[in-house]
Amino acid sequence: MAATVLNSAEAVSMSVYVVRAFIQMREQLAANAAILKRLAEIDKTLLHHNHALKVIWQKLQPCFSRCPGRRKRRSDSREKSNKVIARRGKRGLRGVSENNS
């Protein structure tokens, strides 16, 4: 508007500058709107996945409560493996002749 009143080169360049600034602002707002839309989609997906995981977890909880926390002691498992090794040592390994060892 100032360019039409003042009729100077500086006023015209300033008017073009202002118009370009408004165009750039409009493009940035459109880009922000697209980003916000995508974030809303991601948020919706995460909420859906969160709900699905909660359902799975609730269905798994009874399985955990059925099996009381019976844990093997490390010493028990070591004793069993030692027994297996001792038995193999007496009989030899299956499929391998003792002469080849």
Secondary structure as a PSIPRED ss2 file (coil, helix, strand):
# PSIPRED VFORMAT (PSIPRED V4.0)

   1 M C   1.000  0.000  0.000
   2 A H   0.000  1.000  0.000
   3 A H   0.000  1.000  0.000
   4 T H   0.000  1.000  0.000
   5 V H   0.000  1.000  0.000
   6 L H   0.000  1.000  0.000
   7 N C   1.000  0.000  0.000
   8 S C   1.000  0.000  0.000
   9 A H   0.000  1.000  0.000
  10 E H   0.000  1.000  0.000
  11 A H   0.000  1.000  0.000
  12 V H   0.000  1.000  0.000
  13 S H   0.000  1.000  0.000
  14 M H   0.000  1.000  0.000
  15 S H   0.000  1.000  0.000
  16 V H   0.000  1.000  0.000
  17 Y H   0.000  1.000  0.000
  18 V H   0.000  1.000  0.000
  19 V H   0.000  1.000  0.000
  20 R H   0.000  1.000  0.000
  21 A H   0.000  1.000  0.000
  22 F H   0.000  1.000  0.000
  23 I H   0.000  1.000  0.000
  24 Q H   0.000  1.000  0.000
  25 M H   0.000  1.000  0.000
  26 R H   0.000  1.000  0.000
  27 E H   0.000  1.000  0.000
  28 Q H   0.000  1.000  0.000
  29 L H   0.000  1.000  0.000
  30 A H   0.000  1.000  0.000
  31 A H   0.000  1.000  0.000
  32 N H   0.000  1.000  0.000
  33 A H   0.000  1.000  0.000
  34 A H   0.000  1.000  0.000
  35 I H   0.000  1.000  0.000
  36 L H   0.000  1.000  0.000
  37 K H   0.000  1.000  0.000
  38 R H   0.000  1.000  0.000
  39 L H   0.000  1.000  0.000
  40 A H   0.000  1.000  0.000
  41 E H   0.000  1.000  0.000
  42 I H   0.000  1.000  0.000
  43 D H   0.000  1.000  0.000
  44 K H   0.000  1.000  0.000
  45 T H   0.000  1.000  0.000
  46 L H   0.000  1.000  0.000
  47 L H   0.000  1.000  0.000
  48 H H   0.000  1.000  0.000
  49 H H   0.000  1.000  0.000
  50 N H   0.000  1.000  0.000
  51 H H   0.000  1.000  0.000
  52 A H   0.000  1.000  0.000
  53 L H   0.000  1.000  0.000
  54 K H   0.000  1.000  0.000
  55 V H   0.000  1.000  0.000
  56 I H   0.000  1.000  0.000
  57 W H   0.000  1.000  0.000
  58 Q H   0.000  1.000  0.000
  59 K H   0.000  1.000  0.000
  60 L H   0.000  1.000  0.000
  61 Q H   0.000  1.000  0.000
  62 P H   0.000  1.000  0.000
  63 C H   0.000  1.000  0.000
  64 F H   0.000  1.000  0.000
  65 S H   0.000  1.000  0.000
  66 R H   0.000  1.000  0.000
  67 C C   1.000  0.000  0.000
  68 P C   1.000  0.000  0.000
  69 G C   1.000  0.000  0.000
  70 R C   1.000  0.000  0.000
  71 R C   1.000  0.000  0.000
  72 K C   1.000  0.000  0.000
  73 R C   1.000  0.000  0.000
  74 R H   0.000  1.000  0.000
  75 S H   0.000  1.000  0.000
  76 D H   0.000  1.000  0.000
  77 S H   0.000  1.000  0.000
  78 R H   0.000  1.000  0.000
  79 E H   0.000  1.000  0.000
  80 K H   0.000  1.000  0.000
  81 S H   0.000  1.000  0.000
  82 N H   0.000  1.000  0.000
  83 K H   0.000  1.000  0.000
  84 V H   0.000  1.000  0.000
  85 I H   0.000  1.000  0.000
  86 A H   0.000  1.000  0.000
  87 R H   0.000  1.000  0.000
  88 R H   0.000  1.000  0.000
  89 G H   0.000  1.000  0.000
  90 K H   0.000  1.000  0.000
  91 R H   0.000  1.000  0.000
  92 G C   1.000  0.000  0.000
  93 L C   1.000  0.000  0.000
  94 R C   1.000  0.000  0.000
  95 G C   1.000  0.000  0.000
  96 V C   1.000  0.000  0.000
  97 S C   1.000  0.000  0.000
  98 E C   1.000  0.000  0.000
  99 N C   1.000  0.000  0.000
 100 N C   1.000  0.000  0.000
 101 S C   1.000  0.000  0.000
